[in-house]
Amino acid sequence: MNEYPDWDGDKTPHTNDKAEVTKTRAATNIDAIEVRGGKYRGATLDGVFELVNPPTAKPPGRVLVRCSWFGVTPPTTYPQLDISGATVIKKLNYSGQVVDDISA
């Protein structure tokens, strides 16, 4: 289930320390985490992220989140958000706004 366009190696930046949450979307009854200080491709991020594989998401470390990077899906999988140094709150059966895109 990939709802974002594929990575474009000629246009999509591999890293960007200025990237931030630029778009959110409504979600209903999902497993999510609220993150303060997560890391992804050089950026430090705050927000509520939908977990792709909630049963296998075991903080701390990296978790797979359902969102895009500059409007596309990274080459191999959804973004793997590093939450090892972040403040994280699990939100089971969450309904509300979640991060949909990280860009600058």
Helices and strands as residue ranges (DSSP letters): E 20-40, E 43-50, G 54-56, E 62-64, E 68-69, E 80-82, E 87-103
